[in-house]
Amino acid sequence: MLSKRVIACLDVRDGKLAKSIKFVNTKDIGDPVEKAREYYLDGLDELVFYDITASSDRRKIMLEVVEQVAQEVFIPLSVGGGVRDVQDATDLRLAGAEKINVNTAAVERPELISECADAIGSQNVVLSMDIKRVGENKVQPSGYEIVTHGGRTDTGLDALTWATDGEKSGAGELVVNSIDADGTLDGYELTLTRMISEAVRIPVIASGGAGKPNHLRDVLTKGKADAALVASMVHYGTYRVSELKNYLHKEGIKVRRSW
């Protein structure tokens, strides 16, 4: 059985680490490079870096910040925000990113997924999906809708359909980010995560809502996720990465341990 992963998310705005609740009331909370190094030294499995205003501002990602983070960590670094074409993906790889996250631009032009997969390999292409609960209806039979531009734009796309389409197009992983749970610290959206995990064969990363160690346990078991993404609970110093991984180990969940 493959080890479950603990992944920290660095949402970056204007070069600063930022955090929001349900994608609003975003506040600057620190230095992303400093935090990246701290988490890496404490046993983090993987780091995700999002330039959260690149898509909404219609600009390219801040490569200099990516380069600074890449110089501090020696674990997989996944980067997203403003990736619109293969050249953007290639530039990020040259800046030190191992994996490329596509989100808004992939919804606007779905062939971007296959283009990036052909250029840098499916294993390095992550489809990140921002999802909100809308209730089952004819347009979104799963009850969940894809939103873009940092949660600002409704798309009408059914989340489950988009997840399976993304897999078929060549995405190597999916990030399932629940806007309803984002920043609440009340736990992941288990129904959504499990539904998508059961529908695809590629790894699923659960995102949004982590506040306590048992939330990670639940999404990795009940939610059937392959990895749990954390942000607020480590950014504010409530828990350390090593504490979370020790807890999961004691709960019988296989994780990579270096101590």
QUINORMO-V795283 format. One record per residue. N is the residue number from 0. SS is DSSP state (2 for helix, 1 for strand, 0 for the rest). NEAR is the number of other ideal C-beta (glycine too) atoms within 12 Angstrom. Layout:
N&SS&NEAR / N&SS&NEAR
This chain:
0&0&9 / 1&0&13 / 2&0&20 / 3&1&36 / 4&1&37 / 5&1&50 / 6&1&48 / 7&1&46 / 8&1&46 / 9&1&49 / 10&1&45 / 11&1&41 / 12&1&29 / 13&0&18 / 14&0&26 / 15&1&25 / 16&1&36 / 17&1&34 / 18&1&35 / 19&1&30 / 20&1&24 / 21&0&26 / 22&0&33 / 23&1&16 / 24&1&12 / 25&1&25 / 26&1&18 / 27&1&19 / 28&1&24 / 29&1&27 / 30&0&21 / 31&2&43 / 32&2&29 / 33&2&20 / 34&2&36 / 35&2&39 / 36&2&24 / 37&2&27 / 38&2&41 / 39&2&31 / 40&2&19 / 41&0&29 / 42&0&28 / 43&0&38 / 44&0&38 / 45&1&40 / 46&1&45 / 47&1&47 / 48&1&53 / 49&1&49 / 50&1&41 / 51&0&43 / 52&0&29 / 53&0&36 / 54&0&34 / 55&0&24 / 56&0&19 / 57&0&15 / 58&0&17 / 59&0&26 / 60&0&39 / 61&0&31 / 62&2&29 / 63&2&19 / 64&2&35 / 65&2&44 / 66&2&25 / 67&2&25 / 68&2&42 / 69&2&31 / 70&0&17 / 71&0&27 / 72&0&36 / 73&0&18 / 74&0&30 / 75&1&31 / 76&1&42 / 77&1&47 / 78&1&49 / 79&1&46 / 80&0&43 / 81&0&37 / 82&0&47 / 83&0&30 / 84&0&23 / 85&2&26 / 86&2&20 / 87&2&35 / 88&2&38 / 89&2&19 / 90&2&26 / 91&2&43 / 92&2&28 / 93&2&18 / 94&2&27 / 95&0&29 / 96&0&39 / 97&0&32 / 98&1&41 / 99&1&54 / 100&1&52 / 101&1&52 / 102&0&48 / 103&2&38 / 104&2&34 / 105&2&44 / 106&2&34 / 107&2&22 / 108&0&20 / 109&0&26 / 110&2&21 / 111&2&32 / 112&2&43 / 113&2&26 / 114&2&28 / 115&2&41 / 116&2&32 / 117&2&17 / 118&2&25 / 119&2&31 / 120&0&20 / 121&2&27 / 122&2&19 / 123&2&32 / 124&1&42 / 125&1&50 / 126&1&50 / 127&1&47 / 128&1&51 / 129&1&48 / 130&1&47 / 131&1&34 / 132&1&25 / 133&0&25 / 134&0&14 / 135&0&17 / 136&0&14 / 137&0&11 / 138&0&19 / 139&0&26 / 140&0&17 / 141&0&32 / 142&0&22 / 143&1&39 / 144&1&34 / 145&1&43 / 146&1&35 / 147&1&31 / 148&0&25 / 149&0&32 / 150&0&34 / 151&0&19 / 152&1&21 / 153&1&19 / 154&1&29 / 155&1&19 / 156&1&32 / 157&1&29 / 158&2&44 / 159&2&32 / 160&2&28 / 161&2&38 / 162&2&39 / 163&2&26 / 164&2&27 / 165&2&43 / 166&2&30 / 167&2&20 / 168&2&29 / 169&0&30 / 170&0&42 / 171&0&34 / 172&1&46 / 173&1&46 / 174&1&44 / 175&1&53 / 176&1&51 / 177&1&42 / 178&0&34 / 179&0&33 / 180&0&37 / 181&0&40 / 182&0&34 / 183&0&25 / 184&0&26 / 185&0&23 / 186&0&30 / 187&0&46 / 188&0&39 / 189&2&32 / 190&2&29 / 191&2&45 / 192&2&46 / 193&2&25 / 194&2&33 / 195&2&46 / 196&2&34 / 197&2&20 / 198&2&27 / 199&0&33 / 200&0&19 / 201&0&31 / 202&1&34 / 203&1&43 / 204&1&50 / 205&1&49 / 206&1&49 / 207&0&47 / 208&0&36 / 209&0&48 / 210&0&30 / 211&0&24 / 212&2&33 / 213&2&25 / 214&2&39 / 215&2&45 / 216&2&30 / 217&2&29 / 218&2&45 / 219&2&44 / 220&2&25 / 221&0&25 / 222&0&36 / 223&0&28 / 224&0&44 / 225&0&36 / 226&1&45 / 227&1&53 / 228&1&50 / 229&1&48 / 230&0&45 / 231&2&35 / 232&2&35 / 233&2&40 / 234&2&36 / 235&0&20 / 236&0&16 / 237&0&19 / 238&0&30 / 239&0&25 / 240&2&42 / 241&2&26 / 242&2&23 / 243&2&40 / 244&2&37 / 245&2&22 / 246&2&27 / 247&2&35 / 248&2&25 / 249&2&16 / 250&0&20 / 251&0&13 / 252&0&32 / 253&0&20 / 254&1&34 / 255&0&24 / 256&0&21 / 257&0&17 / 258&0&14
